[in-house]
Amino acid sequence: MINVEKEILLGQYFDQALEETKKIVAMPSYRRDLTYGAPVNEDTKNVLNHCIDLLKSFGFETFIAPDYRYGYADYGNGEKLFGIICHLDVVPAGNIDEWNTNPFEPVIKDGKLIGRGTFDDKGPTMMNIFAFKYLIDHGFKPDYKIRFIFGTSEETNWECMEAYVKNEQLCDLGYVPDGHFPVVYAEKWIADVDLVGNFESEFELKGGEVYNAVNDLVQYKGPKQNEIALWLKNNNIDSYENDGYLFVKGISAHGSLPFKGVSASTWLLKAIDANGLKHPLAQFVAQYGHLNFDMKEIFGDLTDETGDLTACNGIVNISKNDYRFTINFRIPCTKNPQKDVVDVLEKFVNERGIELKLSSIEDRVYFPKDSEVVKNIMEVYKEVTGDLKAEPIAIGGGTFAKSMPNMIAFGAEFDLNDSTMHAYNEYVKIDDLKKMMEIYAKSLVKLTKLK
């Protein structure tokens, strides 16, 4: 039926999905207060209300947690629950001057929908909602109860899914449209650590907002600003002075792909060390952290079938008396994050007068490549795309598939090497949105009928 009526799915249903995507991209649903337990802000509430109201209008039974941490919408009466977990929060826009358009005024240009959240995760969310709307409008009756679950703090501390798992029914099967195609059979461990200490510094330095994005703008005030700026210029790193501060510019990137960005913080710390200013953090980063994404000098080679170790700095703050430097690690699935990474690094930095504080360790996801769910998804993906050579992949990104058992990351990014997630001028190709809508519509049929 979908093959016969493909023009309907990718015509009227896609057009509605695109308009709804634009509406929620225009709501700046990034977290302002990073304190655990802080109230959900109005913009994020508005996005959640919008999606829940939309599904209620389609005949779903809906629920929003009293504190707006999460919401969900159910369709059908199956005894088993099939979940589609989406997140409605986004990372901050960052330096607005780096955007060619307003990040929260979505525009279509050159075949792309541009705006913060268009790819991560609002576009894929709407493609799933309207793919399923097409199915139920055409008489499809799943054997599972279908539940769309919406989280509001995926980009920060995941307290939304903590609350959901504590209070609600877990899914028997399901997927998260917040990874990569064809399907993600493995997601690495994620560990967030803070390197901290007390030290009387000659300078002050500050930048970054979240653990899981490359730090792209840092401000510095202290000695040798001209020399540092010249050193950076000679290494093709931009900087400028404003109100007595030196601002260093990098390029943001997703925390799982730090080599795709340019870290303003590590370049600045390298420049500080190169210009003879003494600081234990600058010395450590210059020698072991700058451009050393796998940090093999400290950990050795931790590579396995799921990839390399990667390290990303998101936040840095050096005051006159103390300092903090965060590292977001993506750790191969067969390794032990505590024993192989956290304990090793703690011992290493302690010997250099630096303290390590563990913020969190996020579990891995691992599905055998020959599991039923992976085989079913691969079959649909190959049918829709014609890519018969596609293979399941492992990623460093952490999705809500980690929030409960039996969940897998399925889409929505097609090209790992051209990721715009967390980047300036985030966009998704219109043709890719259409392709993902077709993939999800066909996959939902295959995945939600019990054999």
Kinemage of the C-alpha trace (Angstrom):
@kinemage 1
@onewidth
@group {chain A} dominant
@subgroup {mainchain}
@vectorlist {calphas} color= white
{ca met a 1} P 0.000 0.000 0.000
{ca ile a 2} L 2.796 2.440 0.910
{ca asn a 3} L 4.597 1.725 -2.371
{ca val a 4} L 1.369 2.327 -4.322
{ca glu a 5} L 0.460 5.508 -2.442
{ca lys a 6} L 3.932 6.868 -1.928
{ca glu a 7} L 3.001 10.192 -3.506
{ca ile a 8} L 0.321 10.664 -0.804
{ca leu a 9} L 2.718 9.879 2.039
{ca leu a 10} L 5.397 12.160 0.616
{ca gly a 11} L 2.855 14.744 -0.554
{ca gln a 12} L 0.144 15.865 1.834
{ca tyr a 13} L 1.503 14.065 4.905
{ca phe a 14} L 5.038 15.285 4.348
{ca asp a 15} L 3.856 18.849 3.769
{ca gln a 16} L 2.016 18.796 7.111
{ca ala a 17} L 5.034 17.280 8.872
{ca leu a 18} L 7.313 19.969 7.443
{ca glu a 19} L 5.024 22.780 8.617
{ca glu a 20} L 4.765 21.284 12.098
{ca thr a 21} L 8.546 20.910 12.229
{ca lys a 22} L 8.968 24.589 11.441
{ca lys a 23} L 6.537 25.487 14.230
{ca ile a 24} L 8.455 23.644 16.943
{ca val a 25} L 11.898 24.694 15.654
{ca ala a 26} L 10.709 28.271 16.220
{ca met a 27} L 10.365 27.458 19.948
{ca pro a 28} L 13.849 27.851 21.541
{ca ser a 29} L 13.627 24.823 23.827
{ca tyr a 30} L 17.157 24.806 25.216
{ca arg a 31} L 17.851 24.583 28.916
{ca arg a 32} L 18.823 27.812 30.662
{ca asp a 33} L 19.283 26.526 34.206
{ca leu a 34} L 21.490 23.408 34.272
{ca thr a 35} L 20.829 22.729 37.957
{ca tyr a 36} L 19.435 19.245 38.502
{ca gly a 37} L 15.723 19.532 39.253
{ca ala a 38} L 15.392 23.069 37.879
{ca pro a 39} L 11.890 23.789 36.500
{ca val a 40} L 11.267 23.169 32.813
{ca asn a 41} L 11.209 26.525 31.018
{ca glu a 42} L 8.214 27.901 29.117
{ca asp a 43} L 9.647 27.365 25.626
{ca thr a 44} L 10.208 23.673 26.319
{ca lys a 45} L 6.741 23.360 27.849
{ca asn a 46} L 5.308 24.932 24.703
{ca val a 47} L 6.994 22.372 22.443
{ca leu a 48} L 5.782 19.488 24.606
{ca asn a 49} L 2.250 20.878 24.709
{ca his a 50} L 2.289 21.344 20.942
{ca cys a 51} L 3.314 17.752 20.190
{ca ile a 52} L 0.928 16.265 22.755
{ca asp a 53} L -1.988 18.367 21.460
{ca leu a 54} L -1.166 17.328 17.902
{ca leu a 55} L -1.303 13.626 18.763
{ca lys a 56} L -4.446 14.118 20.837
{ca ser a 57} L -6.087 15.574 17.720
{ca phe a 58} L -5.145 12.342 15.904
{ca gly a 59} L -7.029 10.249 18.474
{ca phe a 60} L -4.166 9.329 20.813
{ca glu a 61} L -4.559 9.090 24.582
{ca thr a 62} L -2.072 11.542 26.066
{ca phe a 63} L -0.306 12.388 29.307
{ca ile a 64} L 2.069 15.135 30.475
{ca ala a 65} L 3.950 14.772 33.749
{ca pro a 66} L 2.906 17.467 36.252
{ca asp a 67} L 6.412 18.945 36.225
{ca tyr a 68} L 6.654 18.744 32.399
{ca arg a 69} L 9.728 16.496 32.523
{ca tyr a 70} L 8.155 14.224 29.905
{ca gly a 71} L 4.945 13.405 28.109
{ca tyr a 72} L 3.605 10.563 25.999
{ca ala a 73} L 0.799 9.632 23.605
{ca asp a 74} L -0.665 6.137 23.121
{ca tyr a 75} L -2.428 4.500 20.188
{ca gly a 76} L -3.931 1.014 20.068
{ca asn a 77} L -4.724 -1.692 22.603
{ca gly a 78} L -1.923 -4.210 22.282
{ca glu a 79} L -0.688 -5.967 25.408
{ca lys a 80} L 2.901 -5.153 24.498
{ca leu a 81} L 4.248 -1.617 24.273
{ca phe a 82} L 6.242 -0.306 21.297
{ca gly a 83} L 7.979 2.989 22.044
{ca ile a 84} L 9.260 5.786 19.825
{ca ile a 85} L 11.343 8.013 22.098
{ca cys a 86} L 12.040 11.544 20.875
{ca his a 87} L 13.556 14.574 22.568
{ca leu a 88} L 12.173 18.070 22.230
{ca asp a 89} L 15.031 20.012 23.809
{ca val a 90} L 17.944 21.343 21.770
{ca val a 91} L 21.462 22.544 22.464
{ca pro a 92} L 21.868 26.331 22.768
{ca ala a 93} L 22.460 28.307 19.589
{ca gly a 94} L 25.878 29.429 20.837
{ca asn a 95} L 27.452 32.469 19.226
{ca ile a 96} L 24.603 33.999 17.198
{ca asp a 97} L 27.090 35.790 14.945
{ca glu a 98} L 28.120 32.396 13.535
{ca trp a 99} L 24.625 31.734 12.167
{ca asn a 100} L 23.718 32.835 8.659
{ca thr a 101} L 20.040 32.935 9.677
{ca asn a 102} L 18.215 33.227 12.993
{ca pro a 103} L 18.511 29.738 14.582
{ca phe a 104} L 14.924 29.899 15.814
{ca glu a 105} L 13.362 31.269 12.626
{ca pro a 106} L 13.450 28.169 10.383
{ca val a 107} L 13.993 28.812 6.694
{ca ile a 108} L 14.157 26.607 3.616
{ca lys a 109} L 17.058 27.421 1.321
{ca asp a 110} L 18.867 25.367 -1.303
{ca gly a 111} L 16.779 22.312 -0.503
{ca lys a 112} L 17.583 22.469 3.224
{ca leu a 113} L 15.536 23.253 6.320
{ca ile a 114} L 17.831 25.402 8.465
{ca gly a 115} L 17.446 26.025 12.206
{ca arg a 116} L 18.403 24.721 15.623
{ca gly a 117} L 16.792 21.324 16.140
{ca thr a 118} L 15.843 20.688 12.524
{ca phe a 119} L 17.942 17.506 12.631
{ca asp a 120} L 18.363 16.999 16.373
{ca asp a 121} L 15.646 15.942 17.026
{ca lys a 122} L 12.563 17.908 15.939
{ca gly a 123} L 12.602 17.074 12.218
{ca pro a 124} L 12.894 13.290 12.762
{ca thr a 125} L 10.251 13.516 15.499
{ca met a 126} L 7.679 15.004 13.146
{ca met a 127} L 8.559 12.604 10.328
{ca asn a 128} L 7.735 9.739 12.696
{ca ile a 129} L 4.501 11.292 13.903
{ca phe a 130} L 3.167 11.830 10.394
{ca ala a 131} L 4.485 8.509 9.075
{ca phe a 132} L 2.355 6.830 11.742
{ca lys a 133} L -0.561 9.203 11.031
{ca tyr a 134} L -0.486 8.021 7.426
{ca leu a 135} L -0.606 4.389 8.570
{ca ile a 136} L -3.582 4.778 10.897
{ca asp a 137} L -5.460 6.888 8.341
{ca his a 138} L -5.064 3.961 5.933
{ca gly a 139} L -6.401 1.343 8.313
{ca phe a 140} L -3.203 -0.014 9.828
{ca lys a 141} L -3.714 -1.792 13.148
{ca pro a 142} L -0.492 -2.546 15.038
{ca asp a 143} L -0.294 -5.564 17.337
{ca tyr a 144} L 1.554 -3.438 19.891
{ca lys a 145} L 0.235 -0.422 21.719
{ca ile a 146} L 2.249 2.428 20.156
{ca arg a 147} L 3.635 5.079 22.492
{ca phe a 148} L 5.369 8.286 21.428
{ca ile a 149} L 7.507 9.388 24.390
{ca phe a 150} L 8.846 12.942 24.545
{ca gly a 151} L 11.796 13.921 26.734
{ca thr a 152} L 12.826 17.466 27.624
{ca ser a 153} L 16.429 17.172 28.868
{ca glu a 154} L 18.264 14.819 26.498
{ca glu a 155} L 20.946 17.397 25.759
{ca thr a 156} L 21.758 17.904 29.438
{ca asn a 157} L 21.107 15.477 32.304
{ca trp a 158} L 18.384 13.062 31.124
{ca glu a 159} L 16.300 13.623 34.251
{ca cys a 160} L 13.244 13.443 31.994
{ca met a 161} L 13.862 9.774 31.213
{ca glu a 162} L 14.909 9.059 34.785
{ca ala a 163} L 11.459 10.242 35.822
{ca tyr a 164} L 9.747 8.308 33.024
{ca val a 165} L 11.516 5.036 33.872
{ca lys a 166} L 10.707 5.499 37.562
{ca asn a 167} L 6.999 6.184 37.032
{ca glu a 168} L 5.843 4.620 33.752
{ca gln a 169} L 5.622 1.361 31.815
{ca leu a 170} L 8.823 0.330 30.074
{ca cys a 171} L 8.744 -0.532 26.381
{ca asp a 172} L 8.900 -4.122 25.160
{ca leu a 173} L 10.484 -2.896 21.929
{ca gly a 174} L 11.087 0.383 20.198
{ca tyr a 175} L 13.491 2.865 18.654
{ca val a 176} L 14.923 6.332 18.994
{ca pro a 177} L 15.091 8.485 15.814
{ca asp a 178} L 18.120 10.374 17.073
{ca gly a 179} L 21.096 8.419 15.766
{ca his a 180} L 22.097 7.268 12.317
{ca phe a 181} L 20.912 5.134 9.437
{ca pro a 182} L 20.792 2.314 8.608
{ca val a 183} L 20.597 1.305 12.300
{ca val a 184} L 22.847 1.669 15.337
{ca tyr a 185} L 23.606 -1.736 16.806
{ca ala a 186} L 26.023 -0.311 19.385
{ca glu a 187} L 26.394 2.947 21.295
{ca lys a 188} L 29.538 3.607 23.282
{ca trp a 189} L 29.717 4.265 26.988
{ca ile a 190} L 29.728 7.988 27.832
{ca ala a 191} L 31.569 9.386 30.846
{ca asp a 192} L 31.569 13.043 31.896
{ca val a 193} L 34.370 14.138 34.198
{ca asp a 194} L 35.559 17.445 35.641
{ca leu a 195} L 39.243 18.231 36.131
{ca val a 196} L 39.376 20.720 38.998
{ca gly a 197} L 41.843 22.272 41.391
{ca asn a 198} L 43.014 25.308 43.297
{ca phe a 199} L 45.789 27.440 41.829
{ca glu a 200} L 46.706 31.131 42.019
{ca ser a 201} L 46.427 32.135 38.381
{ca glu a 202} L 47.754 35.204 36.583
{ca phe a 203} L 44.824 35.093 34.185
{ca glu a 204} L 41.103 34.366 33.877
{ca leu a 205} L 39.497 32.220 31.196
{ca lys a 206} L 35.921 31.132 30.577
{ca gly a 207} L 33.842 29.418 27.892
{ca gly a 208} L 31.421 26.636 26.994
{ca glu a 209} L 27.934 25.689 28.127
{ca val a 210} L 27.535 21.889 27.924
{ca tyr a 211} L 29.685 18.772 28.260
{ca asn a 212} L 28.749 17.270 24.894
{ca ala a 213} L 29.741 19.920 22.342
{ca val a 214} L 33.133 21.219 21.229
{ca asn a 215} L 33.921 24.509 22.948
{ca asp a 216} L 33.887 27.132 20.207
{ca leu a 217} L 34.251 30.482 22.026
{ca val a 218} L 36.483 31.314 25.000
{ca gln a 219} L 37.292 34.643 26.634
{ca tyr a 220} L 40.689 35.395 28.198
{ca lys a 221} L 41.940 38.236 30.381
{ca gly a 222} L 45.509 38.353 31.573
{ca pro a 223} L 49.149 38.828 30.564
{ca lys a 224} L 50.504 38.532 27.013
{ca gln a 225} L 47.182 38.941 25.223
{ca asn a 226} L 48.887 40.287 22.098
{ca glu a 227} L 51.461 37.486 22.060
{ca ile a 228} L 48.769 34.845 22.536
{ca ala a 229} L 46.659 36.362 19.748
{ca leu a 230} L 49.679 36.348 17.413
{ca trp a 231} L 50.499 32.719 18.291
{ca leu a 232} L 46.920 31.733 17.552
{ca lys a 233} L 46.924 33.676 14.271
{ca asn a 234} L 50.080 31.861 13.192
{ca asn a 235} L 48.159 28.614 13.786
{ca asn a 236} L 45.129 29.823 11.780
{ca ile a 237} L 42.920 30.339 14.856
{ca asp a 238} L 40.790 33.490 14.884
{ca ser a 239} L 40.599 35.812 17.875
{ca tyr a 240} L 39.532 39.375 18.618
{ca glu a 241} L 39.653 41.855 21.513
{ca asn a 242} L 36.592 43.384 23.134
{ca asp a 243} L 36.230 45.283 26.419
{ca gly a 244} L 39.653 44.200 27.621
{ca tyr a 245} L 39.131 40.497 26.847
{ca leu a 246} L 40.662 38.342 24.155
{ca phe a 247} L 37.994 36.146 22.537
{ca val a 248} L 39.153 32.989 20.792
{ca lys a 249} L 36.911 31.413 18.155
{ca gly a 250} L 36.692 27.756 17.221
{ca ile a 251} L 34.117 25.581 15.463
{ca ser a 252} L 31.444 23.706 17.379
{ca ala a 253} L 30.768 20.002 16.804
{ca his a 254} L 28.942 17.136 18.493
{ca gly a 255} L 30.741 15.711 21.508
{ca ser a 256} L 30.994 12.304 19.833
{ca leu a 257} L 32.830 13.839 16.856
{ca pro a 258} L 35.297 16.298 18.411
{ca phe a 259} L 37.669 16.000 15.466
{ca lys a 260} L 34.963 17.610 13.305
{ca gly a 261} L 35.253 20.848 15.269
{ca val a 262} L 37.946 23.278 16.392
{ca ser a 263} L 38.283 23.599 20.160
{ca ala a 264} L 38.777 27.238 21.115
{ca ser a 265} L 39.574 26.167 24.677
{ca thr a 266} L 42.371 23.704 23.972
{ca trp a 267} L 43.929 26.001 21.366
{ca leu a 268} L 43.910 28.860 23.885
{ca leu a 269} L 45.380 26.708 26.670
{ca lys a 270} L 48.051 25.500 24.263
{ca ala a 271} L 48.837 29.139 23.394
{ca ile a 272} L 48.996 30.102 27.072
{ca asp a 273} L 51.449 27.304 27.784
{ca ala a 274} L 53.508 28.089 24.671
{ca asn a 275} L 53.863 31.705 25.835
{ca gly a 276} L 55.340 30.725 29.194
{ca leu a 277} L 52.357 31.306 31.502
{ca lys a 278} L 52.416 28.615 34.168
{ca his a 279} L 49.228 26.757 35.039
{ca pro a 280} L 48.757 23.027 35.731
{ca leu a 281} L 45.646 22.820 33.556
{ca ala a 282} L 47.274 24.603 30.615
{ca gln a 283} L 50.312 22.351 30.900
{ca phe a 284} L 48.179 19.184 31.035
{ca val a 285} L 45.981 20.163 28.086
{ca ala a 286} L 48.899 21.355 25.971
{ca gln a 287} L 50.768 18.086 26.466
{ca tyr a 288} L 48.006 15.466 26.601
{ca gly a 289} L 44.647 16.933 25.549
{ca his a 290} L 45.121 19.297 22.621
{ca leu a 291} L 44.285 17.512 19.327
{ca asn a 292} L 44.769 14.158 21.092
{ca phe a 293} L 41.208 12.938 20.749
{ca asp a 294} L 41.996 9.337 21.741
{ca met a 295} L 44.492 10.356 24.486
{ca lys a 296} L 46.531 7.194 23.839
{ca glu a 297} L 49.462 8.608 25.804
{ca ile a 298} L 47.343 8.161 28.926
{ca phe a 299} L 45.043 5.212 28.173
{ca gly a 300} L 46.843 3.228 25.504
{ca asp a 301} L 44.822 2.029 22.507
{ca leu a 302} L 41.238 1.234 23.590
{ca thr a 303} L 39.913 0.699 20.055
{ca asp a 304} L 37.494 -2.189 19.455
{ca glu a 305} L 34.899 -3.080 16.782
{ca thr a 306} L 32.746 -0.141 17.967
{ca gly a 307} L 35.512 2.417 17.370
{ca asp a 308} L 38.064 4.550 19.216
{ca leu a 309} L 37.958 6.388 22.498
{ca thr a 310} L 37.211 10.088 21.925
{ca ala a 311} L 37.527 13.030 24.311
{ca cys a 312} L 35.793 16.410 24.008
{ca asn a 313} L 36.113 19.523 26.161
{ca gly a 314} L 32.874 21.460 26.550
{ca ile a 315} L 33.284 23.778 29.542
{ca val a 316} L 36.333 25.581 30.921
{ca asn a 317} L 36.575 28.100 33.739
{ca ile a 318} L 39.815 29.399 35.229
{ca ser a 319} L 39.558 32.053 37.932
{ca lys a 320} L 42.222 33.703 40.049
{ca asn a 321} L 42.005 30.898 42.605
{ca asp a 322} L 40.601 27.733 41.014
{ca tyr a 323} L 39.753 26.015 37.742
{ca arg a 324} L 37.414 23.533 36.047
{ca phe a 325} L 37.803 21.691 32.733
{ca thr a 326} L 35.220 19.151 31.576
{ca ile a 327} L 35.838 16.104 29.395
{ca asn a 328} L 33.112 14.150 27.615
{ca phe a 329} L 34.445 10.655 26.838
{ca arg a 330} L 32.949 8.204 24.326
{ca ile a 331} L 34.295 4.788 25.322
{ca pro a 332} L 34.269 1.632 23.133
{ca cys a 333} L 31.571 -0.862 24.125
{ca thr a 334} L 33.829 -3.741 25.201
{ca lys a 335} L 35.846 -1.594 27.614
{ca asn a 336} L 35.158 -0.801 31.265
{ca pro a 337} L 34.555 2.963 31.604
{ca gln a 338} L 35.435 3.117 35.288
{ca lys a 339} L 38.479 0.841 35.267
{ca asp a 340} L 39.906 1.628 31.820
{ca val a 341} L 39.243 5.380 31.707
{ca val a 342} L 38.100 7.133 34.890
{ca asp a 343} L 40.461 5.350 37.300
{ca val a 344} L 43.413 5.623 34.909
{ca leu a 345} L 42.862 9.331 34.311
{ca glu a 346} L 42.309 10.064 37.999
{ca lys a 347} L 45.645 8.510 38.929
{ca phe a 348} L 47.370 10.326 36.050
{ca val a 349} L 46.060 13.819 36.874
{ca asn a 350} L 46.435 13.375 40.649
{ca glu a 351} L 50.145 12.909 40.062
{ca arg a 352} L 50.111 16.354 38.412
{ca gly a 353} L 48.211 18.115 41.187
{ca ile a 354} L 44.826 18.003 39.476
{ca glu a 355} L 41.680 16.505 41.003
{ca leu a 356} L 39.119 14.481 39.031
{ca lys a 357} L 35.395 14.532 39.797
{ca leu a 358} L 33.177 12.014 38.039
{ca ser a 359} L 29.917 13.604 36.903
{ca ser a 360} L 28.255 10.584 35.271
{ca ile a 361} L 28.700 7.332 33.392
{ca glu a 362} L 26.058 6.573 30.793
{ca asp a 363} L 25.446 2.948 29.857
{ca arg a 364} L 26.277 1.439 26.484
{ca val a 365} L 23.781 -0.102 24.032
{ca tyr a 366} L 24.577 -3.338 22.227
{ca phe a 367} L 22.339 -5.414 19.900
{ca pro a 368} L 23.794 -8.416 18.059
{ca lys a 369} L 23.898 -7.698 14.337
{ca asp a 370} L 21.857 -10.852 13.667
{ca ser a 371} L 19.059 -9.926 16.133
{ca glu a 372} L 15.498 -9.826 14.759
{ca val a 373} L 15.050 -6.077 15.200
{ca val a 374} L 18.335 -5.251 13.437
{ca lys a 375} L 17.544 -7.623 10.549
{ca asn a 376} L 14.023 -6.172 10.088
{ca ile a 377} L 15.253 -2.583 10.061
{ca met a 378} L 18.079 -3.392 7.665
{ca glu a 379} L 15.623 -5.030 5.264
{ca val a 380} L 13.422 -1.921 5.092
{ca tyr a 381} L 16.384 0.442 4.833
{ca lys a 382} L 17.806 -1.444 1.869
{ca glu a 383} L 14.409 -1.534 0.158
{ca val a 384} L 13.840 2.217 0.477
{ca thr a 385} L 17.348 3.431 -0.296
{ca gly a 386} L 18.550 0.756 -2.690
{ca asp a 387} L 21.768 0.603 -0.679
{ca leu a 388} L 22.269 -3.158 -0.561
{ca lys a 389} L 25.764 -2.852 0.903
{ca ala a 390} L 24.664 -0.991 4.045
{ca glu a 391} L 25.720 -2.469 7.387
{ca pro a 392} L 24.626 -1.764 10.977
{ca ile a 393} L 26.913 0.767 12.621
{ca ala a 394} L 28.341 1.652 16.022
{ca ile a 395} L 28.400 5.275 17.204
{ca gly a 396} L 29.880 7.416 19.933
{ca gly a 397} L 26.719 9.469 20.309
{ca gly a 398} L 24.481 8.571 23.229
{ca thr a 399} L 20.753 8.388 22.505
{ca phe a 400} L 17.670 7.702 24.599
{ca ala a 401} L 18.066 4.059 23.536
{ca lys a 402} L 20.185 3.884 26.687
{ca ser a 403} L 17.292 4.915 28.902
{ca met a 404} L 15.639 1.476 29.008
{ca pro a 405} L 16.133 -2.060 27.657
{ca asn a 406} L 14.939 -3.172 24.195
{ca met a 407} L 15.408 0.227 22.520
{ca ile a 408} L 17.600 0.837 19.473
{ca ala a 409} L 18.738 4.016 17.701
{ca phe a 410} L 17.282 4.037 14.193
{ca gly a 411} L 18.127 7.050 12.022
{ca ala a 412} L 17.781 9.809 11.325
{ca glu a 413} L 21.191 10.900 10.028
{ca phe a 414} L 22.325 9.463 6.697
{ca asp a 415} L 25.912 10.721 6.521
{ca leu a 416} L 28.118 10.498 9.615
{ca asn a 417} L 30.779 12.556 7.862
{ca asp a 418} L 28.472 15.492 7.163
{ca ser a 419} L 26.804 15.906 10.556
{ca thr a 420} L 25.210 19.251 11.398
{ca met a 421} L 23.938 18.196 14.830
{ca his a 422} L 25.069 20.696 17.501
{ca ala a 423} L 26.760 22.776 14.796
{ca tyr a 424} L 26.128 26.328 13.693
{ca asn a 425} L 23.663 26.622 10.808
{ca glu a 426} L 22.213 23.208 11.646
{ca tyr a 427} L 20.152 21.914 8.743
{ca val a 428} L 18.473 18.844 7.320
{ca lys a 429} L 17.984 18.208 3.619
{ca ile a 430} L 14.350 18.184 2.520
{ca asp a 431} L 14.985 15.064 0.442
{ca asp a 432} L 16.434 13.343 3.518
{ca leu a 433} L 13.310 14.191 5.515
{ca lys a 434} L 11.193 12.575 2.804
{ca lys a 435} L 13.431 9.532 2.718
{ca met a 436} L 13.260 9.098 6.489
{ca met a 437} L 9.465 9.432 6.476
{ca glu a 438} L 9.202 6.558 3.981
{ca ile a 439} L 11.671 4.437 5.945
{ca tyr a 440} L 9.813 4.965 9.216
{ca ala a 441} L 6.385 4.284 7.706
{ca lys a 442} L 7.518 0.960 6.253
{ca ser a 443} L 9.532 0.010 9.335
{ca leu a 444} L 6.631 0.630 11.706
{ca val a 445} L 4.546 -1.875 9.765
{ca lys a 446} L 7.280 -4.490 9.937
{ca leu a 447} L 8.281 -3.871 13.555
{ca thr a 448} L 4.849 -3.591 15.187
{ca lys a 449} L 3.188 -6.737 13.786
{ca leu a 450} L 3.802 -9.780 15.979
{ca lys a 451} L 4.695 -12.960 14.179
